[in-house]
Amino acid sequence: MKNILRILIFYSLLFTIHYSLPLISGAEIVDRIVAHVNDDVITMSELKERSRLENRDEKEVLNGMINRVLLLSEVKRLGLTVPEEDDKTMIERLIDRRINAFILIPIEKAREFYEENKDKFGGKEFLDVRDEINHYLIEEETNKRLEKYLQEIREKATIKIFY
Amino acid sequence: MRYFAAIILFFFLFPLQAYTGDYSGMTVAAIEVEGVKSVKPEVVISLMGIQLGQPYSPEAIREGIKRTFLKGVFEDIAVDAEVMKLVQDQEGVRLRYLVREKIFINDIDFSGNESIPSRKLREGIIMKERDEYRKEILNVVKEEIRAIYSRWGYRKAVVSINVNEAEPYRVNLLIDISEGPETKIKAIGIKGEPVFDIAEILYVLEIEKGDVLDMGRLDKGLRNIREFYISSGYLIPEIGTPEIVYIDDEASVMISVKAGLMVRINFEGNTVFTSESLMKELPLIEDGKVSEETIQDSAESIGDLYKKEGYYFCNISVDTRWSDDKKEIDINFLITEGEKLRIKSINFEGNRAVTSDKLKTLITTKEKGIFTPGYFDKRILEGDIEAIEDLYRGLGYLSAKAKGEITFDESKTEGYINISVNEGIQTIVEEIMVEGNTVFSREEILKLLHFKKAVPYNDVDLGEDRYRILSLYSKKGYIYAEVDAKRYFSEDSSGAFINFRIYEERPVTIGKVIIRGNQDTKDKIIRRELVVKDGDIYDQEGVLRSIQRVYRLGLFSQVKFEPVDLYSKLEKKDMLLTVKERSAGAFEFGLGYGDYDKFRGFLELSYKNIGGYNRQVSLRGEAGSIEKRYAIGFKEPWFLNNPIDFRASIIKEEKRSINIETKETRYETKRTAGLAGIEKGITDELKGSLLYQYEEVETFNIQPGAIITKEDTGTLGISSINPSIILDTRDDPFNPRSGILTGLVAKFATRYFGSGVELYKITVQGSWYLKLWEGMVFALSGRGGLARAFGKTEEVPIIERFFLGGRTTVRGYAQDTLGPKGSDGTPTGGNTFMLFNGELRFSAFKDLGLITFVDAGNVWLSSDPAKIEKPKYTVGVGLRYETPVGPERLDYGHKIKREPGESRGELHFAIGHAF
């Protein structure tokens, strides 16, 4: 009985200490700015959330987020916004209009690619895989130009990173 | 014991980790702000938008950070949280907003720049005063300055920038330049096919060996060379970019010049225009070439010039001869001018709904008349036909067609225009349907529309009515509302059925208003001018009105007010108000001339934004031959946080009243006054004020005849309250064309306020302006005043008495000469006056105007009934010349009943209208 009382007292004591502890332990940062991109900011909580969602390193994710903000501000600048549309669709439209629209793959280039990678097509005729090759080459070119485009708008923007 | 230790450890570690970042379910119990300097902590708290007692929410914190950042003054914002004990064992969260402000540039100064003025350097760099300070562009600035120096001939300038902290978050930049040696021109040459002698070209270049290599001068020289070639007939010279080779501090410059095509132009048969004036009209060169096409275009533009002057049948032919080597061309324009064609008559047929007279005034083509030359231009007639069709369409004749033709008499000097109209059927509004409206009733919407039943239908008004419905909705926050406007016609097109389908959507409210760009001005000063506030329904009109009100503070050169997120259909929108501050100080001066006071000048220094609170001070000095005046003024536009002006000023003045003919002094005064009080605009047009004034006035050098009471000489202390009310609906205070100005000003001085004299004084005024028709204004004014002494004061002292006569009162009489006079003929002034003026103002030619006027009025002294005279009448004429501060004027007033010994009338020269 005495023992039980002792344990009880002990636990209640522990309980009090435990709940008053955060008071002693002090404050912690719950959110903050990690980067400015012109008039937009990216906060730590956004970064953490996205990094968890994408399961990628925060630094890498932050870079992606900055690009996204830059592209969105381009969407707004060029008046390509449509109410009620999500950011992704708007960015895709921007890429379509500003980059994809200018890409043309000449047939010689596609054929060249076919000849170089003939073994990978398993003996299929060029005309059968032409669309596939075209698609691949366009995507490759898009990525290349998007990177250049991003670099251009990055140079014009004011970006500060606190991370 | 070991067992216990394990338990303790376990309990200590585990729950602690679970606690991190998890404050959900708790309420915000305290908010603190740290790190603010230029803004108040309340501003941050308000922008963060989290209220005490609100549940803890990471989303709200994130939104708050983003919103606060938009304010534009914070570099870094972090929020920390901490659990705190509340009463009754409850727990809450204490939030701390930790901010760091951006650093701005206060001042940019230059030193060591002996050859280039600081102003030029300041304009040439991207960093400006009041911008955010960014370390990373210091190198850009250095590069920019070096480039400027290099252009001016200093290729070895060294630039260093010192950054000094002026106050917290504000830096001063000192840009130090060591200019180094100048680059001198060692040799200068011309190559290519210059045609002219090289010495001649160098002379035109205006730069010679030994000069400093200044790119600005070099560019100017190259332009000179180009001009020189063009004026010599080489219309397309090729002047290359100079090749510059540097050797130490010297440079050699080589310019390549190719004269190009020689063009000789000749005109034949031109009598109306000189060859020089035709030359200016030629678009001979396009894309650096003279071609058949450009020559044809030139001929056409010559033809157009003639047609504009009425030479409708003018003919231009061109004769072109190229030299064999294609290096020269002769162009000969042969002009057959022909006779001038004038329109004798314009005839309309087929018009029933609109009279021919009305159509005639509508169209730009005019018959020959006193004021119209009656020239004919085919394109203008085409435009007229369109205007007629538009007029008919506006009246519901949707398929109206018009056609215009011209015929000539035998001599081809007179033309006859015939315009035939096919009106078609008029379409009338039969019914208007409104659907989808829940916020406004059908009646409310119909009342607003231009279209009513039985009104002629047209498409333009349909668009206008759709817009009216949209703006009605936008006033209640329905900015996403859509209106489809459709119309259907009856089979014979005589009836229109209109259908407005309204999609109301949800109304929008304003979240928070974020104010940005105000580095000196306090947020509060701007916020109190806003008509729309945090949490209000979004009202576009209110937004526009707020912009106007903020502009009217006079502190900003730019004001923008729009939602942060323009694009998404949010129901709650944060608004960003961006301002650009301008210099709050002003310096003004002016000089004027009048016949009474001769030259008169003023100087004013003012500052409009003391401490960022829009408090204003001004220092003004005025001096003329008969008057000197100095004043210090202070104004607080929101007295005790109410929209009431508080004003205070100290005035010192010295004045001499003179007889304009003999230049003799009637009396002199020295006055020192202090006044303070409030002024309130009750509406935009109605203004009331209440001022307390203490003045000390010394009157001396007074002519004996003007003295009627002992207070007329010596020093007086007058302590008074001065209420006034003024209604002003005039369209332009300097040159009114419509509206009224009416008001009452009173002064009440008694010994209970400590006044040396006791009196009351009331003046009333009523002026009325009416535009009779364009360029003619009728102006009428009545003024009257009453001043009475009471208590121990026997009569109103001279400085408070009324005087009439002169440039703004009764213009047939000299300044201040009406009313009772003393034994030596000096006017004494009176304690009652009445004055009426009437003017007809015509604007004659450009800024010049003519007026005729009638003045009537006089001054009386109630204590001296023997000297009561009838009103004096004057008629007159005047000239006006418009300036931005009102007209300069010259008036002659003629006395209607002249007394023996008086002049016939008086001439006045002054600035501003008489009333």
Chai-1 contact restraints between the chains, C-beta under 6 A:
chainA,res_idxA,chainB,res_idxB,connection_type,confidence,min_distance_angstrom,max_distance_angstrom,comment,restraint_id
A,L14,B,F11,contact,1.0,0.0,6.0,A-B,restraint_1
A,H18,B,F11,contact,1.0,0.0,6.0,A-B,restraint_2
A,H18,B,P15,contact,1.0,0.0,6.0,A-B,restraint_3
A,P22,B,Y19,contact,1.0,0.0,6.0,A-B,restraint_4
A,P22,B,V83,contact,1.0,0.0,6.0,A-B,restraint_5
A,A27,B,D80,contact,1.0,0.0,6.0,A-B,restraint_6
A,A27,B,E82,contact,1.0,0.0,6.0,A-B,restraint_7
A,E28,B,D80,contact,1.0,0.0,6.0,A-B,restraint_8
A,I29,B,A78,contact,1.0,0.0,6.0,A-B,restraint_9
A,I29,B,D80,contact,1.0,0.0,6.0,A-B,restraint_10
A,V30,B,V79,contact,1.0,0.0,6.0,A-B,restraint_11
A,V30,B,A81,contact,1.0,0.0,6.0,A-B,restraint_12
A,D31,B,I61,contact,1.0,0.0,6.0,A-B,restraint_13
A,D31,B,R62,contact,1.0,0.0,6.0,A-B,restraint_14
A,D31,B,V79,contact,1.0,0.0,6.0,A-B,restraint_15
A,R32,B,A78,contact,1.0,0.0,6.0,A-B,restraint_16
A,I33,B,D76,contact,1.0,0.0,6.0,A-B,restraint_17
A,I33,B,I77,contact,1.0,0.0,6.0,A-B,restraint_18
A,V41,B,K66,contact,1.0,0.0,6.0,A-B,restraint_19
A,V41,B,F69,contact,1.0,0.0,6.0,A-B,restraint_20
A,T43,B,R62,contact,1.0,0.0,6.0,A-B,restraint_21
A,T43,B,I65,contact,1.0,0.0,6.0,A-B,restraint_22
A,S45,B,P58,contact,1.0,0.0,6.0,A-B,restraint_23
A,S45,B,R62,contact,1.0,0.0,6.0,A-B,restraint_24
A,T81,B,Y567,contact,1.0,0.0,6.0,A-B,restraint_25
A,P83,B,K569,contact,1.0,0.0,6.0,A-B,restraint_26
A,E84,B,K569,contact,1.0,0.0,6.0,A-B,restraint_27
